[in-house]
Amino acid sequence: MNGIIEFILNLFAPKKPTPKQEAKSFVEESKVDPKPYLITESEILKKIKKEDLPKEHQDNLAMLLERINKVRYAWNKPMTVTSGYRSMADHIRIYKELAVKRKIDYDESNVPMGSNHLKCAAVDISDPDGKLYEWVRINAVLMEEIGLWMEEADDQARVHFQIFAYGSWKPEKSRFFKA
């Protein structure tokens, strides 16, 4: 008789959550995105095929994706690529459009022909409200640990990340530079 009562009580007793249910509950309660959307190869390359890139650029792309996605995980908010890999023609077009936007004469000698965008080593992320830039500034040590350098904020409503140091960078200097 004792066994029957115990069986019936167990039927109505609250069930212990499984470890998977506990983890799901933690994620829901903490509002942590368990699988944030990652920045993809196609977002960086647009219509360019990876196979058509030189091996060095393919290697840069792999490093860039690894590093920018570490930022993506830490930021834990969607990130939109506004510019990734550029052909020279696209790079010049962008600077011509920028000259028009800034109401200045286009001068090709002002176009950075050594841009990391041309090497698949840089990405611009949309930042219309400046919050990503502010977060990156606050988390400069994390950017250093990840291995990224950033341009100082300007009028373009984006954050520029690159995997290579800027020309005059030294270990004691800031990872932020003026373009």
C-alpha positions in Angstrom: 0.0 0.0 0.0 2.9 2.4 0.8 4.3 1.9 -2.7 1.0 2.9 -4.3 0.7 6.1 -2.3 4.3 7.0 -3.2 3.7 6.3 -6.8 0.6 8.6 -6.8 2.4 11.3 -5.0 5.3 11.2 -7.5 2.8 11.6 -10.4 1.7 15.0 -9.0 5.1 16.1 -7.6 6.8 19.0 -9.4 9.3 17.7 -11.9 13.0 18.8 -11.6 14.1 20.6 -14.8 16.6 18.9 -17.0 20.0 20.6 -17.4 18.9 21.7 -20.9 15.7 23.2 -19.5 17.7 25.0 -16.8 20.1 26.4 -19.5 17.1 27.6 -21.6 15.6 29.2 -18.5 18.8 31.0 -17.8 19.0 32.3 -21.3 15.4 33.5 -21.2 15.8 35.2 -17.8 19.1 36.9 -18.6 18.1 37.9 -22.1 21.3 36.5 -23.4 21.1 35.7 -27.1 22.2 32.0 -27.2 23.2 32.1 -30.9 23.6 35.7 -32.1 23.6 36.2 -35.8 27.2 36.1 -37.0 28.7 38.3 -39.7 29.1 36.0 -42.7 31.6 35.7 -45.6 28.9 36.8 -48.1 28.3 40.0 -46.1 32.0 40.9 -46.4 32.4 39.8 -50.0 29.0 40.9 -51.4 29.0 39.4 -55.0 32.7 38.4 -55.1 33.5 34.7 -54.9 36.0 33.8 -52.2 37.7 31.4 -54.7 38.5 34.4 -57.0 40.5 36.1 -54.3 44.2 35.8 -53.9 45.2 33.3 -51.1 46.5 36.2 -49.0 43.1 37.9 -49.1 41.3 34.6 -48.3 43.5 34.2 -45.3 42.7 37.9 -44.3 39.0 37.2 -44.7 39.2 34.2 -42.3 41.0 36.2 -39.7 38.6 39.2 -40.1 35.5 37.0 -39.7 36.9 35.3 -36.6 37.8 38.6 -35.0 34.7 40.7 -36.0 32.5 37.8 -34.8 34.1 38.0 -31.4 33.1 41.6 -31.3 29.6 40.5 -32.5 29.3 38.0 -29.6 30.5 40.5 -27.0 28.2 43.3 -28.4 25.3 40.9 -28.5 23.3 43.0 -30.9 22.8 42.8 -34.6 25.6 44.3 -36.7 25.1 45.4 -40.3 28.1 45.4 -42.7 28.1 48.6 -44.8 31.4 47.9 -46.5 33.7 44.9 -46.6 36.0 43.8 -49.4 36.3 46.3 -52.2 37.6 46.2 -55.7 39.7 49.2 -56.7 36.9 50.4 -58.9 34.4 50.2 -56.0 36.9 51.8 -53.6 37.3 54.8 -55.9 33.5 55.0 -56.4 33.0 55.2 -52.6 35.5 58.0 -52.3 33.8 59.9 -55.2 30.5 59.6 -53.4 32.0 60.7 -50.2 33.4 63.8 -51.8 30.0 64.7 -53.1 28.4 64.1 -49.7 31.0 66.3 -48.1 30.7 68.9 -50.8 34.4 68.8 -51.7 36.2 68.2 -55.0 37.2 64.7 -55.6 41.0 64.2 -55.6 42.3 60.7 -56.3 45.5 61.6 -54.4 43.4 61.6 -51.2 42.0 58.1 -51.8 43.8 55.6 -49.5 45.2 53.2 -52.1 46.6 50.9 -49.3 43.2 50.5 -47.7 42.7 47.3 -45.8 39.3 47.0 -47.5 41.3 46.2 -50.7 43.0 43.3 -48.9 39.9 41.8 -47.3 41.2 42.9 -44.0 38.6 45.6 -42.9 34.9 45.9 -42.4 32.7 48.9 -41.7 29.7 48.3 -39.4 26.6 50.6 -39.4 26.4 52.8 -36.3 23.8 55.4 -36.9 23.4 56.4 -33.2 27.1 56.1 -32.2 26.4 53.4 -29.6 28.6 50.8 -31.1 31.5 53.2 -31.3 30.9 54.3 -27.7 30.9 50.6 -26.6 34.1 49.9 -28.6 35.8 52.8 -26.9 34.7 51.6 -23.5 35.9 48.1 -24.4 39.2 49.1 -25.9 41.1 46.4 -23.9 38.8 43.8 -25.4 39.5 45.1 -28.9 43.2 44.8 -28.2 42.7 41.2 -27.0 40.7 40.4 -30.1 43.3 42.0 -32.3 41.4 44.9 -34.0 42.2 48.5 -34.8 39.5 51.1 -35.4 39.2 54.5 -37.1 38.2 57.5 -35.0 34.6 58.4 -35.4 33.7 60.7 -38.3 30.7 61.8 -40.3 30.0 58.3 -41.8 27.8 56.7 -39.1 29.8 53.5 -39.0 32.7 51.9 -37.1 35.7 50.8 -39.2 37.5 47.7 -37.9 40.6 46.3 -39.4 42.9 43.3 -38.6 46.2 45.1 -39.3 47.8 48.0 -37.4 47.8 51.4 -39.0 51.1 52.6 -40.3 52.4 54.6 -37.3 51.0 52.3 -34.6 53.3 51.2 -31.8 52.3 48.9 -28.8 52.0 51.8 -26.4 49.7 53.8 -28.8 45.9 53.7 -29.1 44.3 51.3 -31.4 42.1 54.1 -32.7 43.4 56.2 -35.7 42.4 59.0 -37.9 41.8 58.1 -41.5 
